Every structure is written in structure tokens, then in C-alpha cells.
Amino acid sequence: MPALNVEFSERELADLRQIAKERGTSMKALVREAVAADIARHRALQEGAETFRSFFAAHAGEFAAAFPDDEPAVRSAPAPAPASAPAPAPPSASADGEAA
């Protein structure tokens, strides 16, 4: 089974030892249990968020009708930039290299 080394501060390690002792379990089991619980919580939050997004997408029209003031303003295509005057041509140089 793959393993992971984790570093703790002295205080964290002392707290882990105390908690494991109080629960009558090993530090390894305590840490694995905590990580497993966090993974389960993370997965549940992801699934809940996906369920919400799917529900909202399926009922977007109903939400828009029920809360019209909360709908974002419809953006139209940006207006084209005004045409600028062409840049003046650089002065032409004479045969001897001086500007005319």
C-alpha cells in the first residue's frame, strides 16, 4: 500500500498523541480516519455543487422569470471603434539625406 510521510510541529504531534491516547487508538489510525472523513466531505461537496449546477441550468428560465431584477444586463456587441485619421506620412528625404 502506498504511504505518505507527513511532518507535524511539536505541538501538533503532542496533540495527536493525546487525542489518540484518549480515543484508545493509534496515531496512524487517527490520522487516516481524519483524512478519510475530509475526503468524504470533499466528494459530497463536489457532488452537491454539481447537482445544484444541473438543477439551476435545467430551471434557468424559471429563475429568470421569478427574479427579473437579478438577471444580468444583456450585452450588445461592442460598437466599432471610430475611424481615426491616417497618420501623417514621414517627410521624404532628398537625395543628399536631408528632409525636404
Rosetta constraint file for C-alpha pairs under 8 A:
AtomPair CA 8 CA 12 HARMONIC 5.71 0.50
AtomPair CA 8 CA 13 HARMONIC 5.78 0.50
AtomPair CA 9 CA 13 HARMONIC 6.14 0.50
AtomPair CA 10 CA 14 HARMONIC 6.14 0.50
AtomPair CA 11 CA 15 HARMONIC 6.16 0.50
AtomPair CA 12 CA 16 HARMONIC 6.11 0.50
AtomPair CA 13 CA 17 HARMONIC 6.17 0.50
AtomPair CA 14 CA 18 HARMONIC 6.21 0.50
AtomPair CA 15 CA 19 HARMONIC 6.11 0.50
AtomPair CA 16 CA 20 HARMONIC 5.98 0.50
AtomPair CA 16 CA 27 HARMONIC 6.42 0.50
AtomPair CA 16 CA 30 HARMONIC 7.88 0.50
AtomPair CA 17 CA 21 HARMONIC 6.07 0.50
AtomPair CA 17 CA 27 HARMONIC 6.30 0.50
AtomPair CA 18 CA 22 HARMONIC 6.14 0.50
AtomPair CA 19 CA 23 HARMONIC 6.16 0.50
AtomPair CA 20 CA 24 HARMONIC 5.91 0.50
AtomPair CA 20 CA 25 HARMONIC 5.11 0.50
AtomPair CA 20 CA 26 HARMONIC 5.63 0.50
AtomPair CA 20 CA 27 HARMONIC 5.47 0.50
AtomPair CA 20 CA 30 HARMONIC 6.26 0.50
AtomPair CA 21 CA 25 HARMONIC 6.33 0.50
AtomPair CA 21 CA 26 HARMONIC 7.46 0.50
AtomPair CA 25 CA 29 HARMONIC 6.51 0.50
AtomPair CA 25 CA 30 HARMONIC 6.75 0.50
AtomPair CA 26 CA 30 HARMONIC 6.20 0.50
AtomPair CA 27 CA 31 HARMONIC 6.13 0.50
AtomPair CA 28 CA 32 HARMONIC 6.14 0.50
AtomPair CA 29 CA 33 HARMONIC 6.00 0.50
AtomPair CA 30 CA 34 HARMONIC 6.26 0.50
AtomPair CA 31 CA 35 HARMONIC 6.17 0.50
AtomPair CA 32 CA 36 HARMONIC 6.01 0.50
AtomPair CA 33 CA 37 HARMONIC 6.15 0.50
AtomPair CA 34 CA 38 HARMONIC 6.28 0.50
AtomPair CA 35 CA 39 HARMONIC 6.15 0.50
AtomPair CA 36 CA 40 HARMONIC 6.20 0.50
AtomPair CA 37 CA 41 HARMONIC 6.18 0.50
AtomPair CA 38 CA 42 HARMONIC 6.08 0.50
AtomPair CA 39 CA 43 HARMONIC 6.20 0.50
AtomPair CA 40 CA 44 HARMONIC 6.17 0.50
AtomPair CA 41 CA 45 HARMONIC 6.20 0.50
AtomPair CA 42 CA 46 HARMONIC 6.25 0.50
AtomPair CA 43 CA 47 HARMONIC 6.14 0.50
AtomPair CA 44 CA 48 HARMONIC 6.01 0.50
AtomPair CA 45 CA 49 HARMONIC 6.06 0.50
AtomPair CA 46 CA 50 HARMONIC 6.21 0.50
AtomPair CA 47 CA 51 HARMONIC 6.12 0.50
AtomPair CA 48 CA 52 HARMONIC 6.15 0.50
AtomPair CA 49 CA 53 HARMONIC 6.15 0.50
AtomPair CA 50 CA 54 HARMONIC 6.12 0.50
AtomPair CA 51 CA 55 HARMONIC 6.11 0.50
AtomPair CA 52 CA 56 HARMONIC 5.99 0.50
AtomPair CA 53 CA 57 HARMONIC 6.03 0.50
AtomPair CA 54 CA 58 HARMONIC 6.14 0.50
AtomPair CA 55 CA 59 HARMONIC 6.24 0.50
AtomPair CA 56 CA 60 HARMONIC 5.55 0.50
AtomPair CA 59 CA 63 HARMONIC 6.39 0.50
AtomPair CA 60 CA 64 HARMONIC 6.12 0.50
AtomPair CA 61 CA 65 HARMONIC 6.18 0.50
AtomPair CA 62 CA 66 HARMONIC 6.07 0.50
AtomPair CA 63 CA 67 HARMONIC 5.91 0.50
AtomPair CA 63 CA 68 HARMONIC 8.00 0.50
AtomPair CA 64 CA 68 HARMONIC 5.34 0.50
AtomPair CA 64 CA 70 HARMONIC 7.66 0.50
AtomPair CA 64 CA 71 HARMONIC 6.27 0.50
AtomPair CA 67 CA 71 HARMONIC 7.04 0.50
AtomPair CA 91 CA 99 HARMONIC 6.15 0.50
AtomPair CA 91 CA 100 HARMONIC 6.78 0.50
AtomPair CA 92 CA 99 HARMONIC 5.94 0.50
AtomPair CA 92 CA 100 HARMONIC 6.14 0.50
AtomPair CA 93 CA 97 HARMONIC 5.47 0.50
AtomPair CA 93 CA 98 HARMONIC 5.42 0.50
AtomPair CA 93 CA 99 HARMONIC 4.43 0.50
AtomPair CA 93 CA 100 HARMONIC 5.83 0.50
AtomPair CA 94 CA 98 HARMONIC 5.46 0.50
AtomPair CA 94 CA 99 HARMONIC 5.99 0.50
AtomPair CA 94 CA 100 HARMONIC 5.95 0.50
